[in-house]
Amino acid sequence: MQGYYFFNASHGGVDIAWSSISKNQAFQEADLPLPLVVLDGQSFSDVESDPTMSEPIYEVTPWEFGTYDNSIYGFAPLEYLGTRFVDGKVPDNETCVRGFDNAGFITGTSSDIWNEDGDDIIAILEYEMSLLSTNTTSGAEMAEGVEYVMKEVIFALNTTNATLAGASAFDPNPFYQYNPDTSPFAEDKRLTLVDGGEDGQNIPFNPLIQRKRNVDVIFAVDSARTTGNLWPNGTTLGDAYERSLVDLANDTSFPSVPDVNTFLNLGLNAGPSFFGCNSSNLTVPAPLIVYLPNHPITYMSNITELQTHYTASARDDMITNGFNVATQANGTLDAEWTTCVGCAVLSRSFDRTKTQVPEACARCFKRYCWNGTIDSHTPAPYEPSIIL
């Protein structure tokens, strides 16, 4: 599905490998961004349940696949991902395999929400069938809807574990018998992976908060539907922060963030907010987080993922609202927003070089930085309206 919709290639990009990015000249010359795909590990026996915080978080770069998590802490060369490895080595007389890292398969593994005991598939089918029963549905739309529903049923019944679950199997497991004293999957011949957001990591922070990568700033776009009416409420930041505090992820750090009630009471989910502004208050180095939550500037964009049909105007309005979230309505809501973005990017450099913060940046940080205030009382229901 990913390949057919996102790659401009025949047959869904069946011959496009994620590792081929590393061979692209523009990428090698740093004219293209570095894509990092985040996946969650999961025990095959628990595949129909959400992974817990203790499950490994894997990343896919154009060069390798693996995890920094303490339990495994290993990487395999992405180009040879389908090869049988034993304790990190290819046994004698084994054949090296290439092409397993199909781009549609890699990105699809990180965006497959259909493995929660079939609930999402069933909800999609119910929603589609309700559309088919409306009097306004044309004959062509009816035929298209029936075809879609049947394809989803067939897909669900033909998943790798013969259930309605949609996890992806990396078989053979590249970490078979690797770090057996700590790895929960060292004896599994297949590695089961699920949607990167199923343990609350909807924003793929994990690769960027490895201290060895020395990231200065992260622009965190949050479209997680975590309030009752499908707006974000800071849960994704809290999950990333909590995971960085436990002995799971090797050498990660994340700035302090408040609880969900504080997010709502202080309106930190209703517009841009910065976290970790004052690096001198951090116990260990961490990036500054520029938090950009989905909120209705020009369109009510709190749409459920169960909705699969959109009009062209609704699609365009949603994209425009996303643009307005990122740009503060092209500066309409804050004429200094582009300056503030630049200040966020330079913030850690100011600290490293002991450069005095410019007055414009001081204004920005006062306006957008969370100052540590906590307000944990039960908030009123979050019912935003369109700003412009």
Secondary structure, 3 states (H helix, E strand, C coil): CHHHHHCCCHHHCCCCEHHHHHHCHHHHCCCCCCCCEEEEECCHHHCCCCCCCCCCEEEECCCEEEECECCCCEEEEHHHCCCCCECCECCCCCCCCCCCCEHHHHHHHCCCCCCCCCHHHHHHHHHHHHHHCCCCCCHHHHHHHHHHHHHHHHHHHCCCCCCCCCCEEECCCCCCCCCCCCCCCCCCCCEEEECCCCCCCCCCCHHHHEHHHCCCEEEEEECCCCCCCCCCCCHHHHHHHHHHHCCCECCECCCCCCCHHHHHHCCCCCCCEEECCCHHHCCCCCCEEEEEECCCCCCCCCCCCCCCCCCHHHHHHHHHHHHHHHHCCCCCCCCCHHHHHHHHHHHHHHHHHCCCCCHHHHHHHHHHECCCCCCCCCCCCCCCCCCC
